[in-house]
């Protein structure tokens, strides 16, 4: 025990916090900013918390079993029974208990500062100015944590000023390149952004995400891909189809010709070097996905995440409707993107409209709040699939082998549209050098874009 007033501690509160951290997945991320090792008054409890932090920093999860080797490595004496006893303590109000430990730590520090002032103020052995300066430094250190998170308008105006100067000097804002110049010219996918890509079923949402992932990782980005519908092997097969120009069905089910084998070998060599990460755990739990994202940011420094798709995600929220659950998932994805300084591309279904297949944000399936949480909303429309023409201003564009990419919301880039190429055989979206125009004699397609 430390030599400080024992009334400024709460053993039961410490046990509840540590027990919850060792039992509940991701609990550490709720309270890490609140708790420092010194927040725990009992030495053994402080050592356990230090071990939890060390494991979290490596991207590992601390529990009653995994923490034992870490404690042994740190030369901490303990018995399995002691750890088991701690895990019998639990609270559903973890943040509240952590705030109490944080406050008690500050009170102990104030107590020690008071003792210092009493000791040095009652004699003349130390210079008065040094005492005051030392006291001010100690007081600042006690409450300095809050100051690190508070910035003034002047601090942020410096960033705005730098951005304006960069634009004047044609210095692009750092972002992840998507392979589509219309998006990349506006900075690409920016850190902290939640990007929603929505379309009706079988319109190419996953194919668009694959195209972005391939272009971004070729440019050096590291991206994590979470699919609730496809395995990592299936997704890499699609990327191999894009790289080798071999249809997915041929790669999956047929013998390759000698020429195709050469192309495939080249694609394998290229794709194997890319920073694409998969977590193939069969889960749609938002909690598990968020924990995996944190781990990959720590272990592999990923810059972006793709999630396929929003409507399959599950949120541990009792009594809520499907719409509320999807809205909660969107908010949590936005929060973690901001917290970890990464971008997240989340795919979403659109409700079908047989009378007007042209997509709109009002048709986001399950929750209009998805669009509210998003920094950018991308809608995909392939009129060829409906035997339709494009709406204005692209009505003269040939819909065969093309797609409309509609940036229907852009928090910092505005709204705009462009036409991309789409190879249905290899499921590949790509940049078009020029927009294909319908011949004047074209009568086969319905003149009504709706």
URLINGI-V412432 format. One record per run of one state. SS is the DSSP state (h for helix, s for strand, l for the rest). FROM is the first residue (numbers start at 1). LEN is the number of residues. If there is no record, write none. Layout:
# URLINGI-V412432
ss: <SS & SS>
from: <FROM & FROM>
len: <LEN & LEN>
This chain:
# URLINGI-V412432
ss: <l & h & l & h & l & h & l & h & l & h & l & h & l & h & l & h & l & h & l & h & l & s & l & h & l & s & l & s & l & h & l & s & l & h & l & h & l & h & l & s & l & s & h & l & s & l & h & l & s & l & h & l & s & l & h & s & l & h & l & s & l & h & l & s & l & s & l & s & l & s & l & s & l & s & l & s & l>
from: <1 & 6 & 9 & 11 & 24 & 27 & 32 & 37 & 40 & 43 & 58 & 66 & 74 & 80 & 87 & 94 & 122 & 128 & 148 & 153 & 169 & 176 & 177 & 181 & 185 & 189 & 190 & 194 & 200 & 205 & 219 & 222 & 228 & 232 & 245 & 248 & 254 & 258 & 272 & 275 & 279 & 285 & 286 & 301 & 304 & 309 & 310 & 313 & 314 & 315 & 322 & 341 & 343 & 351 & 361 & 364 & 365 & 369 & 374 & 376 & 382 & 383 & 387 & 388 & 389 & 397 & 398 & 402 & 411 & 416 & 424 & 428 & 431 & 437 & 438 & 446 & 447>
len: <5 & 3 & 2 & 13 & 3 & 5 & 5 & 3 & 3 & 15 & 8 & 8 & 6 & 7 & 7 & 28 & 6 & 20 & 5 & 16 & 7 & 1 & 4 & 4 & 4 & 1 & 4 & 6 & 5 & 14 & 3 & 6 & 4 & 13 & 3 & 6 & 4 & 14 & 3 & 4 & 6 & 1 & 15 & 3 & 5 & 1 & 3 & 1 & 1 & 7 & 19 & 2 & 8 & 10 & 3 & 1 & 4 & 5 & 2 & 6 & 1 & 4 & 1 & 1 & 8 & 1 & 4 & 9 & 5 & 8 & 4 & 3 & 6 & 1 & 8 & 1 & 4>
